[in-house]
């Protein structure tokens, strides 16, 4: 008993390969856009948190700084020295909060790393063929 196997013509195989590569690139492009959107959402969220935090910080500190300065004056410090001490402490705290907020905006977390690795892998495998 002989068994016949059907071999597809080269043109058909090439067309199938192109279709599959096209589908793969389309899927990878959608993944890339999704990761990019996720990164932008993180960026917008972090920026919103920074802006909101800075506004609340400013409003709350204006009141507290005045009260702290007046407390130091009441405890016997000269008004100019009391306000200077409170201002320096306030600037140090504000700098720490801003530094903390900027730390959450690391550029590496905004890059679509999974898509980039996958596209690199696809490119390497296509070059190998």
N, C-alpha and C positions, 0 to 999 in steps of 0.2 A: 504494500500500500504506500503510495507516495503522497506526501503531504505538500501542498503548494502554499507558499507564503507570498503574500502580496507585498511588494515593495512600492512605496509611494514615489512618484516622480520627484526629482530634485526640486523642481519649481514649487510643487505643493509643500514639500518640507520647508523650503525657504519661506514661503508665505505663512505657514504655521508658526515658524520661529519668529518672524516679524510680528505676527499677531500677538504671540505670547509676550514678546519683549515690550510691545506697545501697551498691553494690559498691565504688565509689571511696572512699567514707568508711570502709568496712570495711577496705579495704587500707591506707589511710592510718593508721587506728587501730592496725592490727597493726604497721606500720612505727614508729609513735610508741612503742608498748610495747617494741618491740625496741631502739630507741635509748635509751629510758629504762632498760631492763635493762642495756644496755651501759654507760651512765653509772654506774649503781649498782654494777656489777661493778668499774669503775675506782675508785670511791669506796671500796669494801670492800678492794680490793687495796692502794690507797694507805694506807688506815688501818691495815691489817695490817702493811704495811712500816714505817710510822711506829712502831707499838707494838713490833714486833720489834726495830727499830733502837734504840729507847729502852731496852729491856730489856738488850740486849747492851751498849749504851753504858754503862749504869749498872754492870753487873757488871765489865766490863773496866776502866772508869775507876777504880772503887774500888781495884782492885789496883794499877793503874799510878800512880794519884795517890799512894798510900802509898809506892810505890817511888821515884817522882820526888822526893817531899818528903824522904825519907830520904837520897837522893843529894845534894840541896842541903844538908842538914844535914851530911853527911859532907864536903862541899866547903867548909864553914866558915860557912854562914849560920846564924843563930839559928833554932831550930825553928819558932817562931811566924811568922817572915818567910817561911821556906821553904814552910810549908803554905799561907800566904796567897797566895803567888805561884802555886803549883800550882793552888789553888782558883780563882783568877781566870782562869787559862788554860783550865781545864776548863770553866768556865761559858761562856766565849767560844766554845769548840769546840761545846759542846752547843747553844748558841743558834744557831750556824750550821747545824748538822744539822737542827734543828727547823724553821728558816726554809726550808731546802731542801726538806724534806718537805712543808711547808704550801704551798710554791710549786707542787707537783705536783697540788694539790687545787683548782685554779682552777675557779670556778663556771661559767665559760663552757664548759669542756670537758665539763660534766655535763648541759648543756641539749641536748635533742634538736633541734639547729638545722635539720637537713635536713627533718625532719617539719614543724617550725614554718613553714619557708619554703614547703613544698609545700601545707600547709593554708591558708596565707595566699594563695597563688596560686589555689587552688581557690575560696576564698571570694570573691576579686576577680573571677574569671571567672563565678561564679554570680550575683554582683551585676550584672554587665554584661549578663546575658540578660534 
